């Protein structure tokens, strides 16, 4: 199962949890580096995103990320407003979570470090992460709870 297929399978649940309509048409492939001239072997990612940064000030990312010699699966929301990111992070941390919730700059994420035996289960693991991300959104009241009218 590909990253895209895993996201498509869970998109309805995440859409309901966030309280915003998310569609398969919005999924955009994402690869970093996207140019050989910017290659950094310590920071490589591959996956899909929903980019509403220009329209709404946020984007969702579903990535296989290699950083500092580790492979991770990563589900996140990046928001333009740092205070909004802080608010989402605080709300997510009020609920018990099976996965560590982290905040880096303006991105709130959950991730799981992968081991070699996980290779055949990437799709299953990503779906679990998306479900957990959805649970956090449900408990936090959805994205509109945090957006200014």
Sine and cosine of phi, psi and omega as CSV:
sin_phi,cos_phi,sin_psi,cos_psi,sin_omega,cos_omega
0.00,0.00,0.76,-0.65,-0.01,-1.00
-0.99,0.16,0.21,-0.98,0.08,-1.00
-0.87,0.50,-0.72,0.69,0.00,-1.00
-0.85,0.53,-0.73,0.68,-0.01,-1.00
-0.88,0.48,-0.65,0.76,0.03,-1.00
-0.89,0.45,-0.68,0.73,0.01,-1.00
-0.91,0.41,-0.71,0.70,0.00,-1.00
-0.85,0.53,-0.68,0.73,0.00,-1.00
-0.87,0.49,-0.53,0.85,-0.09,-1.00
-0.96,-0.26,0.00,1.00,-0.11,-0.99
-0.88,0.47,-0.62,0.79,0.01,-1.00
-0.89,0.45,-0.67,0.74,0.01,-1.00
-0.91,0.42,-0.71,0.71,0.01,-1.00
-0.91,0.42,-0.65,0.76,0.02,-1.00
-0.86,0.51,-0.72,0.70,0.03,-1.00
-0.90,0.45,-0.70,0.71,-0.03,-1.00
-0.90,0.44,-0.64,0.77,-0.01,-1.00
-0.99,0.17,-0.33,0.94,-0.02,-1.00
0.97,0.26,0.41,0.91,0.05,-1.00
-0.72,-0.70,0.57,-0.82,-0.01,-1.00
-0.97,0.24,0.87,-0.50,0.06,-1.00
-0.90,-0.43,0.74,-0.67,-0.04,-1.00
-0.83,-0.55,0.44,-0.90,0.02,-1.00
-0.86,0.51,-0.54,0.84,0.01,-1.00
-0.87,0.49,-0.42,0.91,-0.05,-1.00
-0.99,0.17,-0.25,0.97,-0.05,-1.00
-0.93,0.38,0.80,-0.60,-0.01,-1.00
-0.85,-0.52,0.74,-0.68,0.07,-1.00
-0.90,0.44,0.59,-0.80,0.00,-1.00
-0.70,-0.72,0.76,-0.65,0.07,-1.00
-0.66,-0.75,0.71,-0.70,0.08,-1.00
-0.74,-0.67,0.76,-0.65,0.03,1.00
-0.95,0.30,0.42,-0.91,0.04,-1.00
-0.98,-0.20,-0.02,1.00,0.07,-1.00
-0.63,-0.78,0.59,-0.80,0.05,-1.00
-0.89,0.46,-0.51,0.86,-0.03,-1.00
-0.93,0.37,-0.32,0.95,0.00,-1.00
-0.94,-0.34,0.36,0.93,-0.07,-1.00
-0.91,0.42,0.79,-0.61,0.09,-1.00
-0.76,-0.66,0.96,-0.27,-0.09,-1.00
-0.91,0.42,-0.17,0.98,0.02,-1.00
-1.00,0.01,-0.08,1.00,-0.12,-0.99
-0.50,-0.86,1.00,0.05,-0.08,-1.00
-0.82,-0.58,0.69,-0.73,0.05,-1.00
-0.61,-0.79,0.43,-0.90,-0.01,-1.00
-0.54,-0.84,0.72,-0.69,0.02,-1.00
0.16,-0.99,-0.53,-0.85,0.03,-1.00
-0.72,-0.70,0.34,-0.94,0.01,-1.00
-0.61,-0.79,0.33,-0.94,0.21,-0.98
-0.89,-0.45,0.91,-0.41,-0.12,-0.99
-0.97,-0.23,0.98,-0.19,0.12,-0.99
-0.90,-0.44,0.41,0.91,-0.06,-1.00
-0.89,0.46,-0.73,0.68,-0.01,-1.00
-0.91,0.41,-0.62,0.78,-0.06,-1.00
-1.00,0.09,-0.70,0.71,-0.17,-0.98
-0.82,-0.57,-0.12,0.99,0.04,-1.00
1.00,0.08,0.33,0.94,0.03,-1.00
-0.50,-0.87,0.33,-0.94,0.06,-1.00
-0.51,-0.86,0.50,-0.87,0.04,-1.00
-0.95,-0.31,0.60,-0.80,-0.04,-1.00
-0.75,-0.66,0.68,-0.73,0.02,-1.00
-0.76,-0.65,0.98,-0.21,-0.25,-0.97
-0.72,-0.69,0.50,-0.86,0.30,-0.95
-0.99,-0.16,0.88,-0.48,-0.19,-0.98
-0.83,-0.56,0.80,-0.59,0.09,-1.00
-0.96,-0.29,0.86,-0.52,0.01,-1.00
-0.55,-0.83,0.74,-0.67,0.05,-1.00
0.79,0.61,0.65,0.76,0.09,-1.00
0.99,0.15,0.08,1.00,0.01,-1.00
-0.88,-0.47,0.56,-0.83,0.12,-0.99
-0.98,-0.21,0.70,-0.71,0.00,-1.00
-0.70,-0.71,0.50,-0.86,0.26,-0.97
-0.99,-0.15,0.62,-0.79,-0.23,-0.97
-0.63,-0.78,0.75,-0.66,0.12,-0.99
-0.81,-0.59,0.79,-0.61,-0.11,-0.99
-0.50,-0.87,0.26,-0.97,0.23,-0.97
-0.84,-0.55,0.76,-0.65,0.12,-0.99
-0.96,-0.29,0.74,-0.67,0.02,-1.00
-0.82,-0.57,0.55,-0.83,-0.03,-1.00
-0.92,0.40,-0.56,0.83,-0.10,-1.00
-1.00,-0.06,0.90,-0.44,-0.02,-1.00
-0.88,0.48,-0.58,0.82,0.03,-1.00
-0.92,0.38,-0.58,0.81,0.06,-1.00
-0.90,0.43,-0.68,0.73,0.05,-1.00
-0.86,0.51,-0.69,0.72,0.04,-1.00
-0.87,0.49,-0.67,0.74,-0.01,-1.00
-0.90,0.43,-0.69,0.73,0.03,-1.00
-0.90,0.44,-0.71,0.70,0.01,-1.00
-0.86,0.52,-0.71,0.71,0.01,-1.00
-0.88,0.47,-0.71,0.71,0.00,-1.00
-0.90,0.44,-0.68,0.73,0.01,-1.00
-0.88,0.47,-0.61,0.79,-0.05,-1.00
-0.97,0.24,-0.15,0.99,0.07,-1.00
-0.97,0.24,-0.31,0.95,-0.02,-1.00
-0.96,-0.28,0.63,-0.77,0.08,-1.00
-0.88,0.48,0.64,-0.77,-0.02,-1.00
-0.69,-0.73,0.61,-0.79,0.04,-1.00
-0.96,0.28,-0.36,0.93,-0.05,-1.00
-0.87,-0.49,0.59,-0.80,0.04,-1.00
-0.89,0.46,0.76,-0.65,0.10,-0.99
-1.00,-0.08,0.74,-0.67,-0.05,-1.00
-0.76,-0.65,0.39,-0.92,0.05,-1.00
-0.79,-0.61,0.82,-0.58,0.06,-1.00
-0.73,-0.68,0.93,-0.38,-0.08,-1.00
0.86,0.51,-0.92,-0.40,-0.01,-1.00
-0.92,-0.39,0.44,0.90,-0.03,-1.00
-0.87,-0.50,0.82,-0.57,0.06,-1.00
-0.97,-0.25,0.79,-0.61,-0.11,-0.99
-0.56,-0.83,0.33,-0.95,0.25,-0.97
-0.84,-0.55,0.51,-0.86,-0.01,-1.00
-0.49,-0.87,0.25,-0.97,0.07,-1.00
-0.67,-0.74,0.79,-0.61,0.07,-1.00
-0.96,0.29,0.70,-0.72,-0.03,-1.00
-0.98,-0.17,0.52,-0.85,0.11,-0.99
-0.91,-0.42,0.31,-0.95,-0.06,-1.00
-0.79,0.62,-0.58,0.81,-0.01,-1.00
-0.93,0.38,-0.26,0.97,0.00,-1.00
-0.98,0.19,-0.20,0.98,-0.15,-0.99
-0.79,0.61,-0.68,0.74,-0.02,-1.00
-0.98,0.22,-0.11,0.99,-0.08,-1.00
-0.91,-0.42,0.28,0.96,-0.06,-1.00
-0.81,0.58,-0.71,0.70,-0.01,-1.00
-0.88,0.47,-0.69,0.73,0.01,-1.00
-0.90,0.43,-0.71,0.71,-0.02,-1.00
-0.90,0.44,-0.68,0.73,0.01,-1.00
-0.90,0.44,-0.66,0.75,0.04,-1.00
-0.87,0.49,-0.65,0.76,0.05,-1.00
-0.88,0.48,-0.68,0.73,0.02,-1.00
-0.90,0.44,-0.67,0.74,0.02,-1.00
-0.90,0.43,-0.64,0.77,0.05,-1.00
-0.89,0.46,-0.67,0.74,0.03,-1.00
-0.91,0.42,-0.67,0.75,0.05,-1.00
-0.86,0.50,-0.66,0.75,0.04,-1.00
-0.89,0.46,-0.68,0.73,0.03,-1.00
-0.87,0.49,-0.66,0.75,0.02,-1.00
-0.89,0.46,-0.66,0.75,0.03,-1.00
-0.91,0.42,-0.66,0.75,0.02,-1.00
-0.87,0.49,-0.74,0.67,-0.01,-1.00
-0.91,0.42,-0.51,0.86,-0.02,-1.00
-0.99,0.12,-0.17,0.98,0.03,-1.00
1.00,-0.08,0.16,0.99,0.02,-1.00
1.00,0.06,0.23,-0.97,-0.07,-1.00
-0.90,0.43,-0.62,0.79,-0.05,-1.00
-0.89,0.46,-0.35,0.94,0.10,-1.00
-0.85,0.52,-0.50,0.86,-0.11,-0.99
-0.98,-0.20,-0.29,0.96,-0.07,-1.00
-0.99,0.11,0.62,-0.78,0.05,-1.00
-0.98,0.22,0.66,-0.75,-0.01,-1.00
-0.91,0.41,0.00,0.00,0.00,0.00
